[in-house]
Amino acid sequence: MSERDADVCLATRGARRYAGKAEMTLGSAGLTARATDWAADHLLSLVLGLIVMCQPVAAQGNPPQPGSTTPSGAIERLPAVTSPEGIRMTFPYRAPAVSPSSMVNSRRTYELIRAGNLYLSLQDAIALALENNLDIEVARYGPLMAKTEIERAKGGGQLRGLTYTVRELPPGEGGPAGPLLTALGASALPTALTSNFGDASLVTGSTTEFSVLNALPPSAGSSIPQYDPALSTNLSWNHTSTPEPSFDSYGVFNYTTNTTSGGGALSQGFSTGATASLSYTSTRTSTDSTTLGSNPYTTAALRITITQPMLQGFGVDLNRRFIRIAENEQKLAYQTFRLQLVATVYSVIRLYWDLASLRADVGVKKEALAAAQKLYEDNRSQVEVGTMAPLQLKRAQAEVARTRQDLITAQGLADQQEALLKNVLTRSGKADPSLIDVHIVTLDPLDVPKDDVLPPLDELVDFALKTRPDLDQERIQLENINLSLKGSKNELLPQLDLIAGATNNAFAGQINSIPEVNLGFPVLRQTDPALLGGAGILFSQIFQRNYPNYGIGFQLTIPIRNRIAQADVIRDQLQMRQSEARLKQNLNQVRVEVENARLAVERGRAAYDAAVETRSLQEDALDAEQQRLAVGQSTTFAVIQIERDLEQARSTELVAAGNYLKAKAALDRAMGRTLRMNHVEYAEGLSGVVPRPPSALPPQK
């Protein structure tokens, strides 16, 4: 090594030792000069990060419940979504908590129990369904899921979609194929009821899809920007050693550099389709060069870039279509929940009246058994005194056995209906030990009003077309299809983007403290005084735009043939026309449902009047026949036949009364007024809290 090389090496090592000591020495403020300069150089990156991370984060909660009150001890059924606890800026990166469903029955369930009986009015049964029914509980999650769709759309994400299914409760013993209609209310003998024991279709619910959309969703259409700001930061340190064949470039043969680079970028999309990016980068370099005028030195740049689509992806309405679709989905979710309320309330009404009819029929069967036993006792007395043949006694004894069998059958049907209704009105069903042996006692009688004048059919249809929630839901779905179609049509256009950018550059450094080395020729080591300094000089150059760069340009992409976008538009239009046809089909179906429901009410009224008259005539016939038997002008067989006819007439009357009341409930549902006619508030169903107190229990006997 030559003397000159040795001098260079010694000078370089000394400069490094000096720089190392300076970096490790703490000043009075507790920071090194280099750390202070680095922090100042990268301050803008840190500020950008804090601005984004400290944005307010709205915690997800329950949808508002206007007008709802929560009684003391009531169980809030609406699931709650709560934000994490702790530092607020960490909320977007931690999972919120969703409260688990409560499987505890409401307090009303136990307040209505006395002496092993659950006393239920129809209003109590509806209230218990609102508080406990699991179908309603499942539907409560729909509005909350719809709220997440809105949040996702506001962030610039595509929608995940919702389902619009409603579960119908089981038909029970009074269903279309149930024994309450097939045998009990028919002219056949009641002994035919055993044929439907254990029929699974009577205790199994079904689902209905309230959607006019195709099973496959429309195309996503042109892409939309990400509305949530995104912050990216980077920090790196590098040490490099480069052999230099020429000593003249840097004054050393082993050129080493220590580079600390950092930066941050903030990007965000806007509803016009534009995307803006603001970035800051800085690099601090320290070398062992003896020829550089500034060492160490820092370079920095503040850049802003804006990209605005001019054809495909341009427009506020276009890029906010997912937000509008998500807002419509929230309406759809609330309408779906309303439909579930309607379906459940209607089914509870139907199951309640069926249970009332079956319980009343048990009373009819008990009366028939008592009448058969009395006839048997009377005949036995006459046989003992010799005024009646023993054959008549056998017939009376057979009638006692038959009526006892009918009573067992009727009691079994009532118990089956009770188990079904108990499962509908409670969360635990018979899994709750306190409800296993509890029997439901219906308090509302099967009363049919004397006068019931129905409005004209046209008025009923017009009312239904205005108030049916399923029709409102289908119209909103068609609006969403049209919004999606806008995105599909826009995707047909070429991509023409306007791109503009500007950069402010900066340089700041210190005078090279490494001693100059004699290279054998004069070395001019000069530095612009305006570039000497620290962070203040750096930021001053950036914000005064001392060294600006800027530019603007266009980028055009034209797809050849464009078959994918063409196919998407055609298919989406076909799906829209298909959905319009389904809506028209459903409108026609509403008219048919209202007309059929009105006819069912009229037919039910006529059937009930006929059943009442038949039962009255059968009672008169039985009185007359019993009087004839008492004077020996009739036979036991004739009395038994009339008693059977009277038993069937009484059962038919009960079925007719229940059918009329269920037909009225079906008409209310067809017209979209089930909730209003049964005093059900939407907020009560959504929260699962019914503020009205339970009905008063009957006085103890």
C-alpha positions in Angstrom: 0.0 0.0 0.0 1.4 3.4 -0.9 1.8 6.2 1.5 -1.1 8.1 -0.1 -3.4 5.0 0.2 -2.5 4.7 3.8 -3.3 8.3 4.5 -6.6 7.9 2.8 -7.4 4.8 4.9 -6.4 6.4 8.1 -8.4 9.5 7.4 -11.5 7.5 6.5 -11.2 5.3 9.6 -10.8 8.4 11.8 -13.8 10.0 10.2 -15.9 6.8 10.8 -14.8 6.6 14.4 -15.7 10.3 14.9 -19.1 9.8 13.2 -19.7 6.7 15.3 -19.0 8.5 18.6 -21.2 11.4 17.5 -24.1 9.0 16.8 -23.8 7.2 20.2 -23.5 10.4 22.3 -26.7 11.5 23.8 -27.4 15.2 23.9 -29.2 17.1 26.6 -32.6 16.3 25.0 -31.8 12.6 25.0 -31.6 12.2 21.2 -28.6 11.9 19.0 -28.1 14.5 16.3 -28.5 11.8 13.6 -31.7 10.4 15.1 -33.1 13.9 15.3 -32.3 14.6 11.7 -33.7 11.2 10.6 -36.9 11.7 12.6 -37.3 15.1 11.0 -36.6 13.8 7.5 -39.2 11.1 7.9 -41.7 13.2 9.9 -44.1 13.6 7.0 -44.4 9.8 6.6 -45.2 9.4 10.2 -47.8 12.3 10.1 -49.5 10.7 7.1 -49.8 7.4 9.0 -51.2 9.0 12.1 -53.7 11.0 10.2 -55.2 7.8 8.7 -54.9 5.6 11.8 -56.6 8.2 14.0 -59.7 8.6 11.9 -62.9 8.1 13.9 -64.1 4.5 13.7 -67.9 4.1 14.1 -68.7 1.2 16.2 -71.4 -1.1 14.8 -74.4 -1.4 17.0 -78.0 -2.4 16.8 -80.4 -0.7 14.4 -82.4 2.1 16.1 -85.5 1.1 17.9 -87.8 4.2 17.8 -90.6 4.0 20.3 -89.6 0.7 21.8 -89.3 0.3 25.6 -87.7 -2.5 27.6 -89.6 -3.6 30.6 -87.7 -4.5 33.7 -86.4 -8.1 33.5 -87.0 -8.3 29.7 -84.5 -10.1 27.6 -83.2 -8.1 24.6 -83.3 -10.5 21.7 -81.6 -8.3 19.0 -78.0 -9.4 18.6 -75.5 -6.8 19.5 -72.3 -6.0 17.6 -69.7 -4.2 19.8 -66.4 -2.7 19.0 -63.2 -3.9 20.7 -61.9 -2.1 23.8 -58.6 -0.4 24.0 -56.8 2.0 21.8 -59.1 3.5 19.2 -56.7 3.5 16.3 -56.5 -0.3 16.6 -60.2 -0.8 16.1 -60.1 -1.3 12.3 -57.7 -4.1 12.7 -59.5 -6.1 15.5 -62.6 -8.1 15.2 -65.8 -6.8 16.8 -67.7 -9.1 19.0 -71.2 -10.4 18.2 -73.3 -11.3 21.2 -74.4 -15.0 21.4 -78.1 -15.8 21.2 -79.9 -16.3 24.5 -81.6 -19.6 24.7 -83.5 -18.6 27.8 -87.3 -18.3 27.6 -88.8 -14.9 28.3 -90.2 -14.1 31.8 -93.7 -14.0 30.3 -93.5 -17.7 29.7 -93.4 -18.5 33.4 -95.7 -15.7 34.5 -98.5 -17.4 32.6 -98.1 -20.7 34.4 -100.2 -21.7 37.3 -100.9 -25.1 38.8 -99.2 -26.9 35.9 -101.1 -25.1 33.2 -99.9 -22.4 30.8 -102.9 -20.1 30.3 -102.8 -18.4 27.0 -104.9 -15.8 25.3 -104.2 -15.3 21.6 -102.4 -12.1 22.3 -100.2 -13.9 24.9 -99.4 -16.6 22.3 -98.3 -13.9 19.8 -96.3 -12.1 22.4 -94.5 -15.3 23.4 -93.7 -15.9 19.7 -92.2 -12.5 19.4 -90.1 -13.0 22.4 -89.1 -16.7 22.0 -89.6 -18.0 18.5 -86.4 -19.2 16.9 -87.5 -18.5 13.4 -87.9 -14.9 14.3 -84.5 -15.0 16.1 -82.8 -16.3 12.9 -84.4 -13.6 10.9 -83.1 -10.9 13.3 -79.6 -11.4 11.9 -80.7 -10.3 8.4 -80.8 -6.5 9.1 -77.4 -6.6 10.8 -75.9 -8.5 7.9 -77.4 -5.8 5.6 -75.7 -3.2 7.6 -72.3 -4.9 7.0 -73.1 -4.7 3.2 -73.5 -0.9 3.5 -70.2 -0.7 5.3 -68.5 -2.8 2.7 -69.9 -0.8 -0.1 -68.8 2.5 1.5 -65.3 1.1 1.6 -65.3 0.3 -2.1 -65.9 -3.4 -1.8 -68.2 -5.6 -3.9 -71.4 -6.9 -2.2 -71.7 -10.4 -0.8 -75.4 -10.6 -1.1 -78.3 -11.6 1.2 -81.0 -14.3 1.2 -84.6 -13.5 1.4 -86.1 -16.7 2.7 -89.0 -17.0 5.2 -89.7 -20.1 7.2 -93.3 -21.2 7.5 -94.2 -23.0 10.7 -95.5 -26.6 10.6 -99.2 -27.0 9.6 -100.0 -29.0 12.7 -103.1 -31.2 13.1 -105.2 -28.5 11.4 -103.1 -28.4 8.2 -104.4 -29.3 4.7 -103.9 -33.0 5.3 -104.3 -32.9 9.0 -107.0 -34.9 10.9 -108.8 -31.7 12.0 -110.0 -31.3 8.4 -109.8 -34.8 6.9 -111.8 -36.5 9.6 -112.9 -34.4 12.5 -114.7 -31.8 10.4 -116.0 -34.3 7.8 -119.0 -36.5 7.8 -117.0 -39.7 8.5 -116.9 -41.2 12.0 -114.3 -39.8 14.3 -112.6 -43.2 14.6 -110.8 -42.4 11.3 -108.6 -40.0 13.1 -105.9 -42.5 13.9 -104.7 -42.6 10.4 -102.7 -39.4 10.8 -100.8 -40.2 14.0 -97.1 -39.5 13.7 -97.3 -37.9 10.2 -94.0 -36.0 10.0 -95.4 -33.5 7.4 -97.7 -32.1 10.1 -94.8 -31.1 12.3 -92.3 -30.0 9.7 -92.0 -26.4 8.5 -91.2 -25.2 5.0 -89.3 -22.2 3.5 -90.4 -19.7 1.0 -88.1 -17.6 -1.2 -89.3 -14.0 -1.6 -87.1 -13.1 -4.6 -87.7 -12.3 -8.2 -84.0 -12.5 -8.9 -82.2 -15.3 -10.7 -80.3 -17.7 -8.7 -77.1 -16.3 -10.3 -76.4 -12.6 -9.5 -75.9 -10.0 -12.2 -72.3 -9.2 -13.3 -70.2 -6.9 -11.2 -69.8 -4.4 -14.0 -67.0 -1.8 -14.2 -64.8 -1.8 -11.2 -65.1 1.0 -8.5 -62.3 2.6 -6.6 -61.4 1.8 -3.0 -63.0 4.5 -0.8 -61.2 3.6 2.3 -57.8 5.4 2.5 -54.8 3.1 2.4 -51.6 3.9 4.1 -48.4 2.2 3.2 -45.0 2.9 4.9 -41.5 1.5 4.4 -38.2 1.7 6.2 -35.0 0.1 5.2 -31.3 0.3 5.9 -28.6 -0.9 3.5 -24.8 -1.1 3.7 -23.0 -1.5 0.4 -19.3 -1.9 -0.5 -18.3 -1.3 -4.1 -14.8 -1.8 -5.5 -13.6 1.1 -7.5 -11.0 0.5 -10.1 -10.3 4.2 -10.4 -9.2 6.2 -7.4 -10.4 9.4 -9.0 -14.1 9.0 -8.7 -14.6 8.8 -4.9 -11.1 9.1 -3.5 -11.2 5.4 -2.3 -10.8 2.0 -3.9 -13.4 0.4 -1.6 -16.4 2.7 -1.8 -18.9 2.1 1.0 -22.3 3.7 1.7 -24.8 3.4 4.5 -28.3 4.2 3.3 -31.4 4.7 5.4 -34.6 5.0 3.3 -38.1 5.6 4.5 -41.4 6.7 3.1 -45.1 6.7 3.3 -48.0 6.8 0.8 -51.6 7.6 1.3 -54.0 6.6 -1.5 -57.8 6.9 -1.8 -60.5 6.5 -4.4 -63.3 8.9 -5.0 -66.9 8.5 -6.3 -66.0 10.1 -9.6 -63.8 7.1 -10.3 -60.6 9.0 -9.6 -57.7 7.6 -7.5 -55.3 9.9 -5.8 -52.0 9.0 -4.2 -49.8 11.2 -2.0 -46.4 9.8 -1.2 -43.3 11.0 0.6 -39.9 9.3 0.3 -36.6 10.3 1.8 -33.1 8.7 1.7 -30.2 9.5 4.0 -26.8 8.5 2.6 -23.5 8.4 4.4 -20.3 7.5 2.4 -16.6 7.3 2.8 -16.0 9.4 -0.3 -13.5 12.2 0.0 -14.7 13.9 -3.2 -18.3 14.6 -2.3 -19.1 18.1 -1.2 -22.0 17.0 1.1 -21.7 13.9 3.3 -24.0 12.8 4.9 -26.9 14.1 2.8 -30.6 13.5 2.5 -32.8 13.5 -0.6 -36.6 13.7 -0.4 -39.6 13.9 -2.7 -43.3 14.6 -2.2 -45.4 13.3 -5.0 -49.1 13.4 -5.8 -50.6 11.3 -8.6 -54.2 11.5 -9.8 -55.8 9.0 -12.2 -59.3 9.8 -13.5 -61.2 7.5 -15.8 -62.9 9.4 -18.6 -65.0 6.6 -20.1 -65.2 3.2 -18.3 -65.5 3.8 -14.6 -66.5 7.5 -14.9 -69.4 9.0 -12.9 -70.6 9.5 -9.4 -73.8 7.6 -9.8 -72.0 4.7 -11.4 -69.3 4.4 -8.7 -71.8 4.7 -5.9 -74.2 2.1 -7.3 -73.0 -0.6 -4.8 -73.8 1.8 -1.9 -77.3 2.4 -3.3 -77.7 -1.4 -3.8 -76.6 -2.0 -0.3 -79.0 0.6 1.1 -81.8 -1.2 -0.8 -80.6 -4.5 0.5 -81.0 -3.1 4.0 -84.6 -2.2 3.1 -85.0 -5.7 1.7 -83.6 -7.2 4.9 -86.1 -5.3 7.0 -88.9 -6.3 4.7 -87.8 -9.9 4.9 -87.9 -9.7 8.6 -91.4 -8.2 8.4 -92.4 -11.1 6.2 -91.1 -13.6 8.8 -93.1 -11.7 11.5 -96.2 -12.0 9.4 -95.6 -15.7 8.6 -94.9 -16.5 12.3 -97.9 -14.5 13.7 -100.2 -16.0 11.2 -99.0 -19.5 11.9 -99.4 -18.9 15.7 -103.0 -17.8 15.1 -103.7 -20.9 13.1 -102.0 -23.2 15.6 -103.8 -21.5 18.5 -107.2 -21.9 17.0 -106.5 -25.5 16.0 -105.5 -26.3 19.6 -108.6 -24.6 20.9 -110.7 -26.7 18.5 -109.0 -29.9 19.5 -109.3 -29.1 23.2 -113.0 -28.3 22.7 -113.4 -31.5 20.8 -112.0 -33.4 23.8 -114.9 -31.9 25.8 -117.3 -33.1 23.1 -115.9 -36.6 23.3 -116.1 -36.6 27.1 -119.8 -35.6 26.8 -120.4 -38.3 24.3 -118.7 -40.9 26.6 -120.8 -39.7 29.5 -124.0 -39.9 27.4 -123.0 -43.4 26.3 -122.3 -44.5 29.9 -125.6 -43.1 31.1 -127.4 -45.0 28.3 -125.6 -48.1 29.3 -126.6 -47.7 33.0 -130.2 -47.0 32.0 -130.3 -50.1 29.8 -128.7 -52.2 32.5 -131.4 -51.2 34.9 -134.1 -52.1 32.5 -132.5 -55.4 31.7 -132.3 -56.2 35.3 -136.0 -55.6 35.8 -136.8 -57.5 32.6 -138.2 -54.6 30.5 -135.4 -54.7 27.9 -133.7 -57.4 26.0 -130.0 -58.1 26.9 -129.0 -57.4 23.2 -129.8 -53.7 23.8 -127.4 -53.7 26.7 -124.6 -55.1 24.5 -125.1 -52.4 22.0 -124.9 -49.7 24.7 -121.8 -51.3 26.1 -120.2 -51.3 22.6 -121.0 -47.6 22.2 -119.2 -46.9 25.5 -116.1 -48.6 24.2 -116.3 -46.7 20.9 -116.7 -43.3 22.6 -113.8 -44.1 24.9 -111.7 -44.8 21.9 -112.7 -41.5 20.3 -111.8 -39.7 23.5 -108.3 -41.2 23.6 -107.9 -40.3 19.9 -109.1 -36.7 20.5 -106.8 -36.3 23.5 -103.8 -37.6 21.6 -104.4 -35.1 18.8 -104.7 -32.3 21.3 -101.5 -33.3 23.0 -99.7 -33.4 19.6 -100.9 -30.0 18.8 -100.0 -28.7 22.2 -96.4 -30.1 21.8 -96.1 -28.3 18.5 -97.4 -25.0 19.8 -95.2 -25.2 22.9 -92.2 -25.7 20.6 -93.1 -22.7 18.6 -93.7 -20.4 21.6 -90.6 -21.3 23.6 -86.8 -21.5 23.0 -86.3 -24.7 24.8 -89.4 -26.6 24.0 -89.7 -29.7 26.2 -86.0 -29.5 27.0 -86.9 -27.2 29.8 -87.9 -29.4 32.8 -90.3 -26.8 34.1 -92.3 -27.0 30.8 -92.4 -30.8 30.3 -95.6 -31.5 32.2 -97.2 -28.0 31.6 -100.4 -28.1 29.6 -101.6 -25.2 27.5 -105.0 -23.9 28.3 -106.5 -21.6 25.6 -108.5 -18.7 27.1 -110.0 -17.2 24.0 -113.3 -19.0 22.9 -114.1 -20.0 19.4 -116.5 -17.1 18.9 -117.8 -16.3 15.5 -119.3 -12.8 15.1 -122.9 -12.7 14.1 -122.4 -10.0 11.4 -119.4 -9.9 9.2 -119.6 -7.7 6.1 -116.7 -7.9 3.8 -115.7 -5.0 1.5 -115.9 -5.6 -2.2 -113.1 -7.6 -3.8 -111.7 -4.7 -5.8 -111.1 -2.7 -2.6 -109.4 -5.7 -0.9 -107.1 -6.2 -3.9 -106.2 -2.5 -4.1 -105.4 -2.5 -0.4 -103.2 -5.6 -0.8 -101.3 -4.3 -3.7 -100.4 -1.2 -1.7 -99.5 -2.8 1.6 -98.1 -6.3 0.9 -94.4 -6.3 2.0 -93.4 -9.0 -0.4 -94.5 -6.7 -3.4 -92.5 -3.8 -2.0 -89.5 -6.2 -1.6 -89.8 -7.3 -5.2 -90.0 -3.8 -6.6 -86.8 -2.9 -4.6 -85.1 -5.9 -6.1 -85.9 -4.7 -9.6 -84.4 -1.4 -8.8 -81.2 -3.1 -7.7 -81.2 -5.0 -11.0 -81.3 -1.7 -12.9 -78.5 -0.3 -10.8 -76.4 -3.4 -11.6 -77.2 -3.0 -15.3 -75.7 0.5 -15.3 -72.4 -1.1 -14.3 -72.6 -3.7 -17.0 -73.3 -1.2 -19.7 -70.5 1.0 -18.6 -68.1 -1.9 -18.8 -68.7 -1.9 -22.6 -66.7 1.4 -22.9 -63.0 1.6 -23.6 -60.7 2.5 -20.8 -59.4 6.1 -21.1 -57.6 7.4 -18.1 -56.3 10.9 -17.5 -53.1 10.7 -15.4 -51.6 13.8 -13.8 -48.7 14.0 -11.3 -46.5 16.5 -9.6 -43.3 16.0 -7.5 -41.4 18.4 -5.2 -37.8 17.3 -4.7 -35.4 18.4 -2.0 -31.8 17.9 -1.0 -30.1 18.7 2.3 -26.7 17.7 3.7 -23.7 18.6 5.7 -20.2 19.6 4.6 -18.1 16.5 4.0 -16.0 16.2 7.2 -13.7 13.6 5.7 -10.3 15.2 5.1 -9.4 15.7 1.5 -6.8 13.4 0.0 -4.1 14.5 -2.5 -5.1 12.8 -5.7 -2.3 14.3 -7.7 -4.6 16.8 -9.4 -6.8 19.6 -8.0 -10.2 18.4 -6.6 -12.9 21.0 -6.4 -15.2 20.0 -3.5 -18.0 22.6 -3.4 -21.5 22.6 -2.1 -24.4 25.0 -2.7 -24.9 26.8 0.6 -28.7 26.7 0.1 -28.5 22.9 0.3 -26.6 22.8 3.6 -28.7 22.1 6.7 -31.2 19.6 8.2 -34.9 18.9 8.1 -35.8 22.6 8.0 -34.0 23.1 4.7 -35.4 19.9 3.4 -39.1 20.8 4.1 -38.5 24.4 3.0 -37.5 23.2 -0.5 -40.4 20.8 -0.7 -43.1 23.2 0.3 -41.6 26.2 -1.6 -41.4 23.9 -4.7 -37.8 24.8 -5.4 -37.3 21.7 -7.6 -40.7 20.7 -9.1 -41.5 18.0 -11.6 -45.0 17.7 -13.2 -46.6 16.0 -16.1 -50.0 14.9 -17.6 -51.0 12.2 -20.0 -53.6 9.8 -21.2 -53.8 6.0 -21.3 -56.2 4.3 -23.7 -57.1 0.6 -23.7 -59.6 -0.6 -26.3 -60.7 -4.3 -26.1 -61.1 -5.9 -29.5 -64.6 -7.5 -30.1 -65.4 -7.0 -26.4 -67.4 -10.2 -26.2 -67.2 -10.7 -22.4 -68.8 -7.3 -21.7 -71.4 -7.8 -24.5 -72.4 -11.2 -23.0 -72.7 -9.8 -19.5 -75.0 -6.9 -20.7 -77.2 -9.3 -22.7 -77.5 -11.7 -19.8 -78.2 -9.0 -17.2 -81.0 -7.5 -19.4 -82.5 -11.0 -19.9 -82.5 -11.5 -16.1 -84.1 -8.1 -15.7 -86.9 -9.0 -18.1 -87.3 -12.3 -16.4 -87.6 -10.6 -13.0 -90.2 -8.2 -14.4 -92.2 -11.2 -15.6 -91.9 -12.8 -12.1 -93.2 -9.6 -10.5 -96.2 -9.5 -12.8 -96.8 -13.2 -12.0 -96.7 -12.4 -8.3 -99.0 -9.4 -8.8 -101.5 -11.7 -10.4 -101.0 -14.3 -7.6 -101.8 -11.6 -5.0 -105.2 -11.0 -6.7 -105.9 -14.7 -6.6 -104.8 -15.1 -3.0 -107.0 -12.2 -1.9 -110.0 -13.6 -3.9 -109.5 -17.1 -2.5 -109.1 -15.8 1.0 -112.3 -13.8 0.7 -114.2 -16.8 -0.7 -112.8 -18.9 2.2 -114.2 -16.4 4.7 -117.6 -16.5 3.0 -117.5 -20.3 2.7 -116.3 -20.6 6.3 -119.2 -18.4 7.5 -121.7 -20.4 5.6 -120.2 -23.7 6.8 -120.3 -22.5 10.4 -124.0 -21.4 10.2 -124.9 -24.7 8.7 -123.0 -26.6 11.4 -124.7 -24.6 14.1 -128.1 -25.4 12.6 -127.2 -29.1 12.2 -126.0 -29.4 15.8 -129.2 -27.7 17.1 -131.4 -30.1 15.0 -129.4 -33.1 16.2 -129.9 -32.0 19.8 -133.7 -31.8 19.3 -133.7 -35.2 17.5 -131.8 -36.8 20.4 -134.2 -35.3 23.0 -137.2 -36.7 21.0 -135.6 -40.1 20.5 -134.7 -40.4 24.2 -138.3 -39.6 25.2 -139.5 -42.2 22.8 -137.0 -44.8 24.2 -138.3 -44.0 27.7 -141.8 -45.0 26.8 -140.7 -48.0 24.8 -141.4 -46.5 21.3 -137.7 -46.6 20.2 -134.6 -48.8 20.4 -131.2 -48.4 21.9 -129.7 -48.6 18.4 -131.7 -45.6 17.2 -130.6 -43.5 20.2 -127.0 -44.5 19.6 -127.1 -43.5 16.0 -128.5 -40.1 16.9 -125.9 -39.7 19.7 -123.2 -40.4 17.1 -124.7 -37.9 14.7 -124.8 -35.3 17.5 -121.2 -35.9 18.5 -120.1 -35.5 14.9 -122.3 -32.3 14.5 -120.7 -30.8 17.6 -117.2 -31.7 16.3 -118.0 -30.3 12.9 -119.3 -27.0 14.5 -116.0 -26.7 16.4 -114.0 -27.2 13.2 -116.2 -24.8 11.3 -115.6 -22.1 13.9 -111.9 -22.7 13.9 -111.8 -22.7 10.1 -113.7 -19.4 10.0 -111.2 -17.7 12.4 -108.3 -19.1 10.4 -109.8 -17.9 7.2 -110.1 -14.4 8.6 -106.4 -14.6 9.6 -105.5 -15.8 6.1 -107.4 -12.9 4.6 -105.5 -10.5 6.8 -102.2 -12.0 5.6 -103.3 -11.9 2.0 -104.0 -8.2 2.4 -100.8 -7.5 4.3 -102.4 -6.3 7.5 -101.6 -9.2 9.8 -99.4 -7.2 12.2 -101.8 -4.3 12.4 -104.8 -6.4 13.1 -103.1 -8.3 15.9 -101.5 -5.2 17.5 -97.9 -6.2 16.7 -95.3 -3.4 16.4 -92.4 -3.9 14.1 -89.9 -2.7 16.8 -91.3 -5.2 19.3 -90.6 -8.1 16.9 -87.1 -6.8 16.0 -86.1 -6.3 19.7 -87.9 -9.3 21.0 -89.3 -7.2 23.8 -93.1 -6.8 24.1 -93.9 -4.1 26.7 -97.5 -4.9 27.2 -98.1 -7.1 30.4 -99.4 -10.7 30.2 -103.1 -11.2 30.3 -104.7 -11.8 33.7 -105.0 -15.4 34.7 -108.4 -16.8 35.3 -109.6 -17.0 38.9 -108.7 -20.1 40.8 -111.5 -22.5 41.4 
